[in-house]
């Protein structure tokens, strides 16, 4: 009888280990699938975007242009999706303004502002182009026989449907002229990404 009890204990132990291994494997697979589906539905964490060293004291790396779709066109995103990708904080924006040189681009009459280049001490250049932003199907702030503004999201921890965006409208004496604007979070703006080293 003692032999039977030992065999029963061994059998129970093996089955328990087998069941636990299956349960853990299933939980792993379910978690992976849920994470993938959430990422697809709510925005992607895009580690494939090239970010470059601008020579900043914080070692923050910036994408050199707006996020693009697979076809190469600029990707416009609402705030909720953009913030999940790693957009700049106001402190990171202040650092890049103070530590880099800026150069503007205008029409020959200087009536139309086409954008600003931010040149880091490493020689890398970020393009902030005046593509405006999308209010539904309407583009706002893009150059049209004058004007032109470069918009992109920055992080905003305040409650509410309006979130912070940078609006660059000129460059003077090597620095951008800009304002922080509250824009409805459902409108779609170009996205600049940052990564901490």
N, C-alpha and C positions, 0 to 999 in steps of 0.2 A: 504493500500500500504506500509506503514511503517513496518508492520509486515512481509511482503514479503521481504523487504530489509534486515531486521534483520535475517530472516531465511537464506537468500542467503549468508550473511556475515558469519553466523555460519557454513553453509555447506562448504563454501570456506575455512574457517579456519580448519575444520576437515579434508578436503581432502588434504590441504596443509601439515598438520602435518603427515598424513598417507603417502603421497608421499615422504616427507622428511625422514621419518623413514625407508621406503623401500629403498630409495637411499643410506642412510647411511649404512644400513645393507648390501646392495649389494657391496658398496665400501669396507667395512670391509672384506667381503668374498673374493672379488677379490684380495685385498692386501695380505691377508693371503695365498691364493693359489699361487700368483705370487712369494711371498717370499719363499714358500716351494719349488716351481719349480726351482727358482734361486739357492737355497741351494743344491738341488739335482744335478743340472747341474754344479755348480761351486765349490762345496766343502761344507763341513758341519761344522757348529759351534758346536763342540762336547763338551757339558758340562758334559757328562757322564764319561769322562776320569778322572780317579783318579789322583789328584795332591796332593803332600804332602809337609808339612812344613820341610824345610831344615835348619831352624834356621837363616835365612838370615836377615840382618838389614832392607831390603826393604819389608820384609814379602812376597816376591814372592814365589809362590808355583810351584813346578816342577813335571811333570809326572816322574814316577820312571823307565820307560822304553819307548821304541819307541812305537808310535801309532800302533795298531794292527787291522787287518781285523777281521771280525766275526769268521773266522776259527782259529784265534790265530796266524796266520803268520804276520810278520812285514808288514806294509802298506807303500809302497813307493809312494811318491806324487811329482808332479812337483811343482815348487815354487808358482805359482798362486793359487793353491788349499791349499797348506800348510800355506801360510801367512794368510789366512782367519780363520785359526783354533786357532791362538794365539801362534806363535813361538817366541823364545827368541830374544831379542835385543843383540847387542854386549855388552852393559852396564850390562845386566843381566848375560851374560856369564862371563864377567870379575869379577862380584861379586861372582859368584859361584866358580870360580877358586881361588879367594883370600880368601874366607871365609870357604872353605871346605877342607877336606883331600882327597887325591886321591891315589888309589891303582891300579896298572896295573896287567894284566894277560898275560902271554906268554907261549909258548911251553917250554919244558924242555931244549931245546937248545937256547932259547931266540931268535930264528930266526923268529918266528911267533908271532905277537902281536894280542891277542884275544879281547882286549878291556880294558876299564877303569871303575872303580867304583868310584863314587863321594860320599863321606860320610859326611852328614851334622852334625851339633852339636846336632841335635835331634836324631841321630842314623839312620835316613832314608838314603837309598842308591839308587842312580840313576845308571843304567847300560848304558854305552855307548859302545855298542858292534861293532866289526869290520865287519859289514855286507856290507860295500861298498855302491855303488849306481848303478842305472840302466841307461845305455845309450842304449835306445831301449830295446833289449832282452839280452844285454851283461852286466854282473855285473863287475864293476870296483872297485878295492880297497879291495876286500874281501881276507882273507888270503888263500894263495895257496902255500904250501911248502915254507913258508916265507912271510914276509910282513904283511899286515893287517892294515886297517885304518877305523876309525869310522867317518862317515860323517853325518851331519844333517844341515838343513837350519837354517839360522838366518835372521832377518829382514834386508831389504836392500831398502832404499828409492831412490837410484840412478836410472836414466833412463837406459834403455838398456836390452838386452836379457840375460845378464849374471848377476847372483845374488850371494850374499855372502852365503857361507857355511863354517861350522867349520869342520876341518879335524884333528882329534886326532890321532897321530901316535906313542906315547910313553908316559910313566909316569916316572918322575925322581924326586927324593927328595920330594915326596908327592904332586907334581904338574904335570898336563898334559903338554906334549909337543904337540903343535898344530899350525896350521896356518889357516888363513882365506883365502879361495880360491874363486875365481869367477868361477862359474859353469853355463853352459847353463841352463836357467830356465825351459826348457822342459824336461831335464833329471829328473829322479825320485830318491829322497833321502828319507831315514828314517826321521821321524818327532818326535821331542821332544816338548811337549807343556808346556806353562807357564800360570799362572793366578796370577793376583794381588789380594791380600786378600781384 
